[in-house]
């Protein structure tokens, strides 16, 4: 670390500011307060010990545990060891005899932050006599992105769509639970609390303790198809599920192709790239075949009693193209509908105006869902959020 040789020089302060800007470009919330705390922390450690400097900067500039990987990658790239250049040739020979380790998902973010932004090309000089301007009604880039199909998006447009998805908020209607909480203005009388309070007055009941039911948003359960026909849409919709999972509690996500996989714990990680890296390790059947009936039947048998309590809302995301020819699909879908309060089927095939339920899987599932909605662009996701936020009439749930 050549910049840390003289802590009293001006190079250290400038490098700390540049390091803070690098962390901000990599997505970490580092501001002037963190940079000042880092400068003060370096005065309390041995400036010649690289490990102490790394620990001091991380303690002063990082607040969350999931940001440690990004910070470590940025520290290795920014504060480089001057002795590493002398041993580069020897290390290059050793790299040929050992297997290269896969870089962590945070390394790409740090590498993009280190790369200077490209300068836009200079426009050609305008002629002295400007041609007449043609004024026409055009659609803004943001409006065009809202209506563009996920399958037709480029890499830059997909990145912009992911940023828009992160802003979506899903305020489900609160529903009463079986629990009660003390409330002086509650509608019901708490007999147990009233008798307990009367013991302090010699058994005389002077006041009535009241209570009110606790209300909570209902659980949200998502069953997402990741087969070959749904792979492109599933990649975008996973960002939606990740945003919803980190915005509220009691969200359960399942992926299915030829088997059913619970990815709820993986999607709870706040860093989206780390969460999707964890998902890729536990899902072995991405872009494979589809067995919708077996997946829903397995969910009904193993997970329904655990996650479908208190009026759960289920999002079934699939195109309905079943590999087994809709074997047992109608019975499994009907059981799933009777176990939840609301079953919403999201199908990207509805983007076509002339859509007809011709496949056996779609015809088997369609009579047993409460809503049948498209999910192929940002506009359809916003419409879904508005639909789920509206109050719905209650429906009796099967025991």
C-alpha positions in Angstrom: 0.0 0.0 0.0 2.2 2.9 -1.2 -0.3 5.5 -0.3 -0.3 4.4 3.4 3.4 4.9 4.0 3.1 8.4 5.3 -0.2 8.9 7.3 0.5 12.6 7.8 0.7 13.3 4.0 -2.0 14.6 1.8 -1.9 11.4 -0.4 -3.7 9.4 2.3 -6.7 11.8 2.6 -7.0 11.9 -1.2 -6.9 8.2 -1.5 -9.5 7.7 1.3 -11.9 10.0 -0.6 -11.3 8.1 -3.8 -11.8 4.8 -2.1 -15.1 6.1 -0.7 -16.2 7.1 -4.1 -15.3 3.6 -5.4 -17.5 2.0 -2.7 -20.4 4.3 -3.6 -20.2 3.3 -7.2 -20.1 -0.3 -6.2 -23.4 0.2 -4.3 -22.3 0.7 -0.7 -23.8 3.7 1.3 -20.6 5.5 2.0 -20.6 9.2 2.6 -18.4 11.9 4.1 -19.2 10.7 7.6 -17.8 7.3 6.9 -14.7 8.7 5.2 -14.0 11.0 8.2 -14.5 8.0 10.6 -12.1 5.9 8.4 -9.4 8.7 8.6 -9.8 8.8 12.4 -9.7 5.0 12.6 -6.3 4.9 10.8 -4.8 7.0 13.5 -5.5 4.3 16.0 -3.9 1.3 14.2 -0.4 0.5 12.9 -0.4 2.1 9.4 2.2 -0.4 8.2 0.1 -3.5 9.0 -2.2 -4.2 6.1 -4.5 -6.4 8.1 -5.1 -3.7 10.7 -5.7 -1.1 8.1 -8.3 -3.5 6.4 -10.1 -4.1 9.7 -10.1 -0.4 10.6 -11.5 0.7 7.3 -14.2 -2.0 7.2 -15.3 -1.2 10.7 -15.7 2.5 9.9 -17.2 2.3 6.4 -19.4 -0.9 6.3 -22.6 -1.2 8.3 -24.1 -4.5 7.1 -22.6 -8.0 7.1 -23.8 -8.7 3.5 -21.6 -5.8 2.3 -18.3 -7.3 3.5 -17.7 -9.2 0.2 -18.0 -6.0 -1.9 -15.7 -4.1 0.5 -13.1 -6.9 0.5 -13.0 -7.0 -3.3 -12.7 -3.2 -3.5 -9.9 -3.1 -0.9 -7.9 -5.7 -2.8 -8.2 -3.8 -6.0 -7.7 -0.3 -4.7 -5.1 -0.7 -2.0 -2.7 -3.0 -3.9 0.4 -4.5 -2.3 3.6 -3.1 -4.0 5.3 -6.4 -3.4 2.7 -8.3 -5.6 4.2 -6.9 -8.8 7.6 -8.5 -8.1 6.1 -11.9 -7.6 3.6 -11.7 -10.5 5.7 -13.9 -12.8 6.1 -16.7 -10.2 2.4 -16.6 -9.3 1.5 -16.8 -13.0 3.4 -20.1 -13.3 1.7 -21.5 -10.2 -1.7 -20.6 -11.6 -1.2 -22.9 -14.5 -1.0 -25.9 -12.1 -4.0 -25.2 -9.9 -7.7 -24.9 -10.5 -8.9 -21.3 -10.7 -11.5 -20.4 -8.1 -14.7 -18.8 -9.3 -14.8 -15.1 -8.4 -17.5 -14.1 -5.9 -20.6 -12.3 -7.3 -19.4 -9.0 -5.8 -16.2 -8.9 -7.9 -18.1 -7.9 -11.1 -19.7 -4.9 -9.3 -16.3 -3.7 -8.0 -14.7 -4.2 -11.5 -17.5 -2.1 -13.1 -17.0 0.6 -10.4 -13.3 0.7 -11.1 -13.8 1.1 -14.9 -14.0 4.8 -15.8 -17.2 5.8 -17.6 -17.1 6.0 -21.3 -17.2 9.5 -22.7 -20.1 10.0 -25.1 -19.1 10.8 -28.7 -18.9 14.4 -29.6 -21.8 15.5 -31.8 -20.7 16.8 -35.2 -20.6 20.6 -35.6 -23.9 22.1 -36.6 -24.2 23.9 -39.9 -24.8 27.6 -39.9 -28.2 27.2 -41.5 -30.2 24.8 -39.4 -32.8 22.7 -41.3 -36.5 23.1 -40.1 -37.4 21.0 -37.1 -40.1 18.4 -37.5 -42.1 18.2 -34.3 -43.9 14.9 -33.7 -45.4 13.1 -30.7 -42.9 10.5 -29.4 -42.9 8.1 -26.5 -40.4 8.6 -23.7 -37.8 5.9 -22.9 -39.4 5.2 -19.5 -42.9 4.8 -21.0 -41.5 2.5 -23.7 -39.7 0.4 -21.1 -43.0 0.0 -19.1 -44.7 -1.7 -22.1 -41.8 -3.6 -23.6 -41.9 -7.4 -23.3 -39.2 -8.9 -21.0 -38.3 -11.4 -23.7 -37.5 -8.6 -26.2 -35.3 -6.5 -23.9 -31.6 -6.0 -24.3 -29.1 -6.3 -21.4 -29.2 -2.6 -20.7 -33.0 -2.6 -20.8 -33.2 -5.6 -18.5 -30.9 -3.8 -16.0 -33.2 -0.7 -16.1 -36.3 -3.0 -15.7 -34.7 -4.5 -12.6 -34.2 -1.1 -11.1 -37.8 -0.3 -11.7 -38.9 -3.6 -10.1 -36.9 -2.7 -6.9 -39.2 0.3 -6.4 -42.4 -1.7 -6.4 -44.2 -1.9 -3.1 -46.9 -4.5 -2.4 -49.2 -3.2 0.4 -51.6 -6.2 1.0 -54.7 -5.6 3.0 -54.3 -6.3 6.7 -56.5 -9.2 8.0 -57.4 -10.0 11.6 -55.6 -12.9 13.3 -56.6 -15.1 16.3 -54.3 -13.1 18.6 -55.5 -10.2 20.7 -53.6 -7.2 22.1 -54.6 -4.9 25.0 -56.4 -1.7 23.9 -58.3 0.7 26.2 -60.7 1.5 23.4 -61.0 -2.0 22.0 -64.4 -3.5 21.1 -64.1 -6.6 23.3 -63.7 -7.2 27.1 -60.6 -9.1 28.3 -62.2 -11.1 31.1 -58.9 -12.7 32.3 -57.1 -9.3 32.5 -60.1 -7.8 34.3 -60.1 -10.5 37.0 -56.4 -10.3 37.4 -56.6 -6.5 37.9 -59.4 -7.0 40.5 -57.1 -9.0 42.7 -55.2 -5.8 43.6 -58.5 -4.3 44.8 -59.7 -7.1 47.0 -61.7 -8.8 44.4 -63.7 -5.6 43.4 -64.0 -5.0 39.7 -63.6 -1.3 39.2 -62.6 -1.1 35.5 -63.0 -3.4 32.5 -59.9 -4.3 30.6 -60.5 -4.3 26.8 -58.7 -5.8 23.9 -58.6 -5.8 20.1 -57.6 -8.4 17.5 -54.2 -8.2 16.0 -54.2 -7.5 12.2 -51.4 -8.5 9.9 -50.9 -8.7 6.1 -51.7 -12.2 4.8 -48.8 -14.5 3.8 -47.7 -14.3 0.2 -46.7 -17.6 -1.5 -45.2 -17.6 -5.0 -44.8 -20.8 -7.1 -42.7 -19.9 -10.1 -42.1 -22.1 -13.2 -38.4 -22.1 -14.3 -38.7 -24.5 -17.3 -37.2 -23.7 -20.7 -40.2 -21.8 -22.0 -40.3 -19.7 -18.8 -36.6 -19.2 -18.2 -36.3 -15.6 -19.5 -39.4 -14.4 -17.6 -38.4 -16.3 -14.4 -35.0 -14.4 -14.3 -36.9 -11.1 -14.2 -39.6 -12.2 -11.9 -37.1 -13.5 -9.4 -36.1 -9.8 -8.9 -39.7 -9.0 -8.1 -39.9 -11.8 -5.6 -36.5 -10.7 -4.1 -37.8 -7.1 -3.7 -41.1 -8.3 -2.1 -39.3 -10.7 0.2 -37.0 -8.0 1.6 -39.9 -5.5 1.9 -42.2 -7.6 4.1 -42.3 -10.7 6.2 -44.1 -14.0 5.6 -43.2 -14.3 2.0 -42.5 -17.8 0.7 -41.0 -18.5 -2.7 -40.8 -21.9 -4.5 -39.3 -22.7 -7.9 -40.4 -25.7 -9.9 -39.4 -27.4 -13.2 -39.1 -31.1 -12.9 -39.0 -30.8 -9.1 -40.0 -28.4 -6.3 -37.4 -26.2 -4.5 -38.0 -23.8 -1.6 -35.8 -20.7 -2.1 -37.3 -18.5 0.6 -34.2 -18.5 2.7 -31.9 -17.7 -0.2 -34.0 -14.7 -1.4 -34.0 -13.1 2.1 -30.4 -12.0 1.5 -30.5 -8.2 0.9 -27.8 -8.2 -1.8 -29.6 -9.3 -5.0 -26.6 -10.8 -6.7 -25.6 -12.8 -3.6 -29.2 -14.1 -3.3 -29.4 -15.3 -6.9 -26.0 -16.9 -6.6 -27.3 -18.9 -3.6 -30.5 -19.8 -5.6 -28.4 -21.2 -8.4 -26.7 -23.5 -6.0 -29.9 -25.1 -4.7 -31.9 -25.3 -8.0 -30.7 -28.1 -10.2 -33.5 -28.1 -12.9 -33.3 -24.6 -14.3 -34.4 -24.4 -18.0 -35.4 -28.1 -18.0 -38.8 -29.8 -18.4 -42.0 -29.0 -16.7 -44.1 -31.2 -14.3 -46.7 -28.7 -13.0 -49.0 -31.3 -11.6 -46.4 -33.1 -9.6 -44.9 -29.9 -8.3 -48.3 -28.5 -7.1 -49.2 -31.9 -5.6 -45.9 -32.0 -3.7 -46.5 -28.5 -2.4 -50.0 -29.4 -1.2 -48.6 -32.4 0.6 -45.4 -31.0 2.2 -45.8 -27.2 2.5 -49.5 -26.2 2.3 -50.2 -26.6 6.1 -47.0 -24.6 6.9 -47.3 -21.5 4.7 -51.0 -21.2 3.7 -52.4 -20.1 7.0 -54.3 -16.9 7.9 -55.7 -16.2 4.4 -52.6 -16.6 2.3 -52.4 -15.3 -1.3 -50.8 -17.6 -3.8 -49.1 -16.4 -7.1 -48.8 -19.3 -9.6 -46.4 -18.2 -12.3 -46.4 -20.6 -15.2 -47.4 -20.8 -18.9 -49.4 -24.0 -18.3 -47.4 -26.1 -20.7 -47.1 -29.4 -18.8 -44.8 -32.1 -19.8 -47.0 -34.9 -18.5 -50.1 -33.8 -20.4 -52.0 -32.3 -17.4 -52.0 -35.6 -15.5 -53.5 -34.8 -12.0 -53.1 -31.1 -12.7 -56.8 -30.2 -12.2 -57.1 -32.0 -8.9 -53.8 -30.5 -7.5 -54.9 -26.9 -8.6 -58.3 -27.3 -7.1 -56.8 -28.5 -3.8 -54.4 -25.5 -3.8 -57.3 -23.1 -4.5 -59.3 -24.5 -1.6 -56.3 -24.2 0.8 -55.7 -20.4 0.2 -57.9 -17.3 0.2 -56.9 -16.1 -3.3 -55.1 -18.0 -6.2 -53.7 -15.7 -8.9 -52.3 -17.3 -12.1 -49.7 -15.2 -13.9 -49.2 -16.4 -17.5 -46.9 -14.6 -20.0 -48.8 -16.1 -22.9 -51.7 -13.7 -22.2 -49.6 -11.0 -23.9 -51.0 -12.2 -27.2 -54.4 -10.6 -28.1 -55.7 -13.8 -29.7 -54.8 -16.1 -26.9 -56.9 -19.3 -26.6 -56.6 -21.9 -23.9 -55.8 -24.8 -26.2 -53.2 -26.8 -24.3 -54.4 -29.5 -21.9 -52.5 -27.9 -18.9 -54.2 -24.5 -19.4 -57.7 -26.0 -19.8 -57.2 -28.1 -16.6 -56.0 -25.3 -14.4 -58.1 -22.4 -15.6 -61.4 -23.3 -13.9 -59.7 -23.5 -10.5 -58.1 -20.1 -10.2 -59.5 -16.8 -8.9 -57.7 -14.5 -11.3 -55.9 -15.1 -14.7 -53.5 -12.2 -15.4 -50.6 -11.5 -17.8 -47.0 -11.1 -16.6 -44.7 -10.0 -19.4 -43.7 -6.4 -18.8 -43.4 -3.7 -16.1 -47.0 -2.5 -16.8 -48.4 -5.9 -16.0 -46.4 -6.1 -12.8 -47.8 -2.7 -11.7 -51.3 -3.9 -12.5 -50.7 -7.0 -10.4 -49.6 -4.8 -7.4 -52.7 -2.7 -7.7 -54.9 -5.7 -7.9 -53.4 -7.4 -4.9 -53.7 -4.1 -2.9 -57.4 -3.8 -3.4 -59.7 -5.4 -0.8 -61.2 -8.6 -1.9 -64.3 -10.4 -0.7 -63.6 -13.3 1.7 -63.8 -16.9 0.6 -64.2 -20.0 2.8 -61.0 -22.0 3.0 -61.1 -25.8 3.1 -60.0 -27.5 6.3 
